[in-house]
Amino acid sequence: MQDTIIKGTGSSRTLASVPNFLTLYPTYEDFARALIDKTLPIDLGPLNPAGVQTMGTLLNKGNLLKDATAALYGLGAAAVPDEALAKAGALIKTVSGSLAGKAWFAHGTYIGSSSNGTTAKTLNCSFFPSLVLVMISRGAEDVNGASWSLTGAARDSVSGFFMGWSQASTSRYVSGTIASFVWGDNSVVVPGSVNITNYKYSYFIWG
């Protein structure tokens, strides 16, 4: 929304009165008396663009509470914004109460993109994370038995995993390797050691 700012030149609005104004108030004293008695009939005209520096957002039904919006809350066309806000507050309270004690969960997969193991990977979620599990899929092994790639029939078998929780800054891999996680309000950043090129990872996040 935007406030209206007038130029202050005395031309931002117009003033109108009844056609027989001169008959009703033939003298200044009559005019002044009607003004004092609060009986002087006037219409306050709309804003005059010539006297306005910044035209603000108009306050009307379309801007404050449309009938279609009121209907979303089960309210009629006569509803006022305060009723809609009260209804929204009650709905939020009901939803919050129904979610009390329940956990949030997100999962997915990604392909590693860090050839030297130094580029971190951000896993996003729509809630505050508290626990993460990242599993590595194992593919065909090379002659040294250490190659984990996307090739081979066994590429989706789990070869190891990392687990971390938000109260701890590090997490231990099954082989003993330490990995540092960074926790955000809606994300977990896993280190490059859990983002190796051509490795396939599955992740599970709980909140």
Beta strands, then each sheet from edge to edge (+ up, - down):
strand 1: 5-6
strand 2: 13-16
strand 3: 43-47
strand 4: 52-54
strand 5: 105-111
strand 6: 121-124
strand 7: 131-138
strand 8: 157-165
strand 9: 170-172
strand 10: 178-180
strand 11: 182-183
strand 12: 187-190
strand 13: 200-206
sheet 1: 1+ 4-
sheet 2: 2+ 3-
sheet 3: 5+ 13- 7+ 8-
sheet 4: 6+ 12- 11+
sheet 5: 9+ 10-
end
